[in-house]
Amino acid sequence: MPTTTKSRGDRTASMCPSLRLVIAAHLRGACITRQLNVIYQNPNSDRDCGRCSSCKEYPLPKPRHVPVSEQDSPPSSDPDFPPDTTPKYMRLGAKDVQFVANKLAQVAEDIFFAMPYMPEMIGLRSDGFLPSTVISSITNHFHLVKTREIFLERASKWDYLARCGDELWEHVKQIGEDMDTTLLERRNQYNEKQRLARQQKKDKELHDEIVRNGLDGIKRVTLVLPPTPSTSTSPPGSNFNETKVVHKRDSSIQLEPHPSRTKLPRL
């Protein structure tokens, strides 16, 4: 038996009358519990309950505190965080941040296995030596981590900062330099691609202009130079500024002197 879907009007018409009364009480700000007691003939139908959302105003929850590492950008009003003037193309994207995080995790693992054994390292795994929260704090706005002081502030919650902080900073500095080189190369490649695209557009516009003026069939243009009056044998009134145009299906244009007038007389 095929099933049919009720329209909105049908659902409204078949709605329970008691439900309509509860919705009406809610819209009017009346006590919902009292309305339910009236409908189902429960006790306490002559007074409000004092506990439902209509009787008691519930304040809106306060916004969740967002740590600095999760913010989109450092607060510009704080003197410790001056306005970020770094060009956009020198900032890491999501894939670049993940790449840097993986590099830091690998560096931390190498430092962990090179460390001498200490009693507090019992049960410590290599992936817990540098927690992901510390890595996230370092890689957040990684283009700003240019000094050792900024690095120490980012990694201040690392338990092994006093012992291994200098070694990790050297790796962070090298990774930052490598990323700057990569971002600059990426920018130069983008600029070169844009330059080639603009040049191709200009070439196409020039070719379209040549075709529009019917010059695409010209293969060669012969420029005839006029002789001097002393050696001229041409009849009076002749035009020496003669140009010979050869039409062929070729888009190139070549200028060449007339074969009989290439040699000028010696003065």
C-alpha positions, 0 to 999 in steps of 0.5 A: 500500500503506497504511503502518503505524506501529509501536507503542513495544513493536514498536520496542523488540522490533526494536531492535538488540541492539548498541544495547541493549548500548551503552545499558546501558553508558551507564546503568551508567557503563561506557566506551561506546567499550570496549563498541563495541570489544567488539561489533565486535571492534575493538582495545583492547577490554580497557581503557577509552578515557579520553575518552568521557563515561563515562570523563571527567566534563565540567563543566557550562558556566558561565552566560552573562553578561547585560549590565545592559541585558538584565536584567529589573530593576536590581539592588536590592542595588547602592546605585547602583540603589535599589529601583524604587518606580515604579507599574506603570502608569507603566512602559513596555510593549513597544510603548511601548519600541519607540515611544520607540526609534523616536523616538530613532532619528528624533532621532538622524537629525535631529542627524546631518544637522544636524552639520557635516561631520567627517573621521571621518564618512566612510562613516558612515550616519545609522542608525549614528550612534546605534547600536541598542545605545545606544538599547536601553541608554537605553530599558531601564527608560526610566521611570528616566531622569529625570536627566542623570546617568542618561542620561550613564551609559546613553549612555556608549558613544556615540562622539558623547556629548561633542559631541551628548550635551546635545542628545540629552538634551533630546530624551530628557527631552521624550520622557520627559515626553510618555510620562508624560502618555500613561501617566497619561491611559491610567490615567485612562481605565482607571479611568473604564472600571472606574467605569462598569462598577461603576455598570452592575453596581449598576444591573443588581442594582437592576433585578433586585431590583425585578423580583424583588419585582414592582415593575417594573410600577409607573408612579406612586405617589400619596401622600395627605396627611392633612388637619388635624382642624379641616377634616376631613370624613372619617368617624371611623376612616378612614385618612388615610395613604392611598397610591394605586398605579397599576400599569402596565408602566413601570419609573419611580416617580412620587410625586404628591399626591392632587388633592383634598388638595394644598391645606393650610389656612392656620393 
